[in-house]
Amino acid sequence: LVEHAQALACAAFDALDCEGLARVDMFLAGGDLVVNELNTMPGFTAISMFPRMWQESGMDYPTLVDYLLQDALRRSVLLNYNAALGTQFACLSCCGTSDVGY
């Protein structure tokens, strides 16, 4: 169930072309997971649900903040590089996939 929820969250994140962070809320209905909403601006204090969920997966708050900042910097570099070339880019998703090499 956990792996299915993670895959569903990544699929929703990618389908909406999100960047950075989001919290995907789901219901368990009749044994099926249903996406309720995708929050692109979740609370982000050390006690908010978004960092607490990452803590449960093994990533502490300082590491999460560092990861998000590094990801934003990578996307900024790609955006500037591709803008200079006049091309489009695909950015990293929550699943760690990318259509662009570094």
C-alpha positions as CSV (number, residue, x, y, z in Angstrom):
1,L,0.0,0.0,0.0
2,V,2.8,2.4,0.8
3,E,4.6,1.8,-2.5
4,H,1.3,2.3,-4.4
5,A,0.6,5.5,-2.5
6,Q,4.1,6.8,-3.4
7,A,3.6,5.9,-7.0
8,L,0.2,7.5,-7.1
9,A,1.6,10.7,-5.5
10,C,4.4,10.9,-8.1
11,A,1.9,10.3,-10.9
12,A,-0.3,13.1,-9.7
13,F,2.7,15.4,-9.2
14,D,4.0,14.7,-12.8
15,A,0.5,14.9,-14.4
16,L,0.1,18.4,-13.0
17,D,3.6,19.4,-14.1
18,C,4.6,20.4,-10.5
19,E,8.0,21.5,-9.4
20,G,9.7,21.6,-6.1
21,L,7.4,20.3,-3.3
22,A,3.8,19.3,-2.9
23,R,1.8,17.3,-0.5
24,V,-0.6,14.8,-2.1
25,D,-3.6,13.9,0.1
26,M,-5.5,10.7,-0.5
27,F,-8.4,8.7,0.8
28,L,-8.6,4.9,1.1
29,A,-12.0,4.1,-0.3
30,G,-13.1,0.5,-0.6
31,G,-9.5,-0.7,-0.7
32,D,-8.5,1.8,-3.4
33,L,-6.4,4.9,-3.0
34,V,-8.1,8.1,-4.4
35,V,-6.2,11.4,-4.7
36,N,-8.2,14.1,-2.9
37,E,-6.0,17.1,-3.5
38,L,-2.4,18.2,-4.3
39,N,-1.2,21.0,-2.2
40,T,1.7,22.9,-3.8
41,M,2.2,25.2,-0.8
42,P,2.0,22.9,2.2
43,G,3.0,24.1,5.7
44,F,6.8,23.9,6.1
45,T,7.7,24.4,9.7
46,A,9.6,21.5,11.4
47,I,6.3,20.3,12.9
48,S,4.2,20.5,9.7
49,M,2.9,17.4,7.9
50,F,5.1,17.7,4.9
51,P,8.5,17.5,6.7
52,R,7.0,15.0,9.2
53,M,6.1,12.7,6.3
54,W,9.6,12.9,5.0
55,Q,11.0,12.3,8.5
56,E,9.0,9.0,8.5
57,S,10.7,8.0,5.3
58,G,14.1,8.7,6.8
59,M,14.9,12.3,5.7
60,D,15.3,14.8,8.6
61,Y,14.3,18.4,8.3
62,P,17.7,20.0,7.6
63,T,18.4,17.3,4.9
64,L,15.0,18.0,3.3
65,V,15.6,21.8,3.2
66,D,19.0,21.2,1.6
67,Y,17.5,18.8,-0.9
68,L,14.8,21.2,-1.9
69,L,17.3,24.1,-2.3
70,Q,19.6,21.9,-4.4
71,D,16.7,20.8,-6.6
72,A,15.6,24.4,-7.1
73,L,19.2,25.4,-8.0
74,R,19.4,22.6,-10.6
75,R,16.1,23.6,-12.1
76,S,17.2,27.2,-12.3
77,V,20.5,26.3,-14.0
78,L,18.5,24.1,-16.5
79,L,16.0,26.9,-17.1
80,N,18.8,29.5,-17.8
81,Y,20.8,27.1,-19.9
82,N,17.9,26.0,-22.0
83,A,16.6,29.6,-22.3
84,A,20.0,30.6,-23.7
85,L,19.7,27.7,-26.2
86,G,16.1,28.5,-27.0
87,T,15.0,25.0,-26.0
88,Q,12.6,23.5,-23.5
89,F,13.5,21.2,-20.6
90,A,12.0,18.6,-18.4
91,C,12.7,19.1,-14.8
92,L,13.2,16.5,-12.0
93,S,10.0,15.0,-10.6
94,C,9.4,13.7,-7.2
95,C,10.3,10.3,-8.5
96,G,13.8,11.4,-9.4
97,T,13.4,11.0,-13.1
98,S,14.5,13.5,-15.7
99,D,14.5,13.9,-19.5
100,V,17.5,16.1,-19.4
101,G,21.1,15.0,-18.6
102,Y,23.5,17.1,-16.6
